[in-house]
Amino acid sequence: MTITITAFERSPDGGKGLARDTRVRWALEEAGLPYEVHLVSFGAMKEPAHLAIHPFGQIPTYEEGDLVLFETGAIVFHIAERYAGLLPKDANARARAITWMFAALNTMEPPILDLGIARIQESDKSWSKERLPLVEDRVRNRLHQLSNRLGDVDWLDGGFSAGDLMMVSVLLRLKPSGLLNEFPSLSSYVARGEARPAYKRAFDAQAAINIGP
Ligand SMILES: N[C@@H](CCC(=O)N[C@@H](CS)C(=O)NCC(=O)O)C(=O)O
């Protein structure tokens, strides 16, 4: 059955792979699944046709036959549950990998997104200079905790899993801030993710749309 995802017609990051279709593409590549991409403009994302598949008018979405999904956590979990390569077979290891997916989305991503807002959308506000260090410290705190847990191993819990895919995807959003460089083990962790052939294919596919081949 054909899998179709949606992505930005023109990503605001100009093809740096930070739009969230990249993590879905990465999961599909890890699972060896072919997929098609439907590109949507900012205007079209808010039109009824797209709102019917994404109630919040965002990308990405995932369609497979009658199934329509939104939210990258749900999409990556769906792919990982059904196809080999992203979740361990052992039930407890599987539950732990899923825990890391949730940790990436619920514990790491919110302060990281907040930092992006503080650095870009709020930079012209009178209070921006006072707020930014507070937001940065909240991110630093989480990075410190994550780096302590990762230690000197390659992946968060044994072999590479959907938990790492989601964590690396979330951490990648920190690159423009430079904060990741303060944590060498996390920088290496992200680099290991980026070095995976499946990630490279996903990155190149979104870049081809946004910056051309
Ligand atoms: N929690 C959602 C977030 C989706 C999201 O924020 N998508 C962004 C692109 S990365 C978007 O569509 N932004 C445009 C908008 O919200 O109008 C997920 O993980 O899928």
The ligand as an ORCA input file, in Angstrom:
! r2SCAN-3c Opt
* xyz 0 1
  N       3.693     18.149     17.444
  C       3.635     18.199     16.009
  C       4.210     19.518     15.543
  C       3.998     19.729     14.060
  C       4.591     21.060     13.614
  O       4.834     21.964     14.440
  N       4.814     21.192     12.304
  C       5.388     22.411     11.784
  C       6.483     22.086     10.781
  S       7.878     21.328     11.543
  C       4.328     23.186     11.012
  O       3.540     22.616     10.299
  N       4.355     24.519     11.157
  C       3.489     25.398     10.438
  C       2.318     25.837     11.251
  O       2.167     25.427     12.424
  O       1.529     26.623     10.701
  C       4.375     16.981     15.413
  O       5.343     16.510     16.048
  O       3.992     16.504     14.349
*
